[in-house]
């Protein structure tokens, strides 16, 4: 045995020497960084990364992510830099153009050079870690990025799914810049509306908990497998755990020993469009501003794309006013767009909040004002709980309707800085003893302790109340004995408030329908089941199946799944015949797809993970497991966005609960968590699907936050490259 170990050590030394000899000084630097890092994989494959410095930990963090799913790491940067068409072809040209309009590599390199030295070290370590991974894994063939550069971290500096730039409509962008283009415009399937986006964050004050410690629920709703779960620890005070968007080097939603943070998508108005009056004079185009005409700035952008076995290129002349780039045309006016573009500050804020140790230091990070699309739920070991509304809100003249494009020629439509934290909806230790956000408005965030709508400009919030919002209040109010376990129970509470008014309206319609109507007899059994239904989901529930299929039929006249919850009451005003006919259609569909309308919900609603592809395939003959919780559309706090796919009858989830954690802040931090599927993106890994059952039932596992907790739960301990 000793001789074998000696041989392994010798071979490793030879391999290291050969590697350094082939790569020169750069390889020697990588090897030194690797020696300063230890990665401990626990029994769920989750990486706990320990480094001497923060930069060392960043090096190990991105290396560990690349081990788990390099494809997702690279794809996020291919998209951020605007190089997707180089991998996927002509259909992605306008998606790349959209990114390139805002993100210029030359400008990013200059911003990298002028960044604070501490941040440059982290960006350098980010690039080194990924390049070291590629050097150590020659069998991995990047689709586009053969070498990562430090400045690339600035192109993807905020961890949300779907950033501000992606608010620019691709069809309209192509219509403006692609006149005469033969490339098909991006299409959407109107019969399959998008799952409502969002997340849940809840903070419970010590006064409402059994142990008198603050509690935090971290529950992002994203596309599955969008983030890695890991821990980052350094000798320089970094010690954070949580969800990390693939390829980034900071915990996006998580906690350290003293503080925790959860981001939820905000209804804040942080992006504005301007109607520009343009006029061509000679070879130049001008736009009106006040009493003057200003020349539009122009630039040529080349978009390379994969064409057959080679590469081709399409060039565009893009236009800008001082407001921002022109992205579409409307009623004879060119439309420019203005949004936050502060990549250095955004990366500083994203990283520095992970080291905040109390409310004061966390709030200082909020003063950077670059978390543009999110609200934040906060809790800490001092017992503080807080709600921060959208972190980037431009100050604007309230006489304008900022939900629509404004007149770009009117100087009164300019931004005047941003609202301070105190000028935005803000809660600190509300009397209610709890606060939450479910991507709804902030006016119910803490019950009667909530911010008041009339105290703020209209543009601070464009959203409304939601079924999930009402559900959150239901499980939070009048409860004083929260524990980690009961917070999990609340997060998976099975009530479906969307159906509170529609189901009684449906039953009333049946009751009042004459016996001579064929629908009376056809639907008698269905109505009997729904009449006694407690509006709760479960895998064994037939009424859940019936209600969801009926709700899908009723939703179509209301519009998309993003229809505000307040309009659900309109169902009660619909003709009885329409209500009943929709139930008949739903019953017939259940019978056609599953052989019987009395099909339990768990036989329909399934979790399946067959491959590591970013766009998952589904197959009714493949292994899958039942999931009780439904789409958040119906008010389920635990969200599972599922539908049928071509060739399937069963519904398969692709979004919703992705990472779930509950945290208790005391003398030490305690936490439980679960990740959709598993940590690895490789089907051959034991950690590809080892959390699927836990995920489907809300069976959160213990988080090993302290090294002592890893004893007996360590699968592997190694240096990067080892």
Helices and strands as residue ranges (DSSP letters): H 2-23, H 25-35, E 37-42, E 47-51, H 54-81, H 84-88, G 90-92, H 93-102, H 105-113, H 117-136, G 150-155, G 164-167, H 170-177, E 198-204, G 206-208, E 214-223, E 227-234, E 239-245, E 253-256, E 259-265, E 272-276, E 278-281, E 284-289, E 292-295, E 297-307, E 310-320, E 326-330, E 333-338, H 343-352, G 353-355, H 359-366, E 374-380, E 385-388, E 406-407, G 411-413, G 421-423, E 426-428, E 434-437, G 442-444, G 447-449, G 453-455, G 458-460, H 467-476, H 484-491, H 499-511, H 518-522, H 524-531, H 542-558, G 565-573, H 576-594, H 601-604, E 605-607, E 625-626, G 632-634, E 640-643, E 651-665, E 669-675, H 692-697, E 701-702, H 707-710, E 714-718
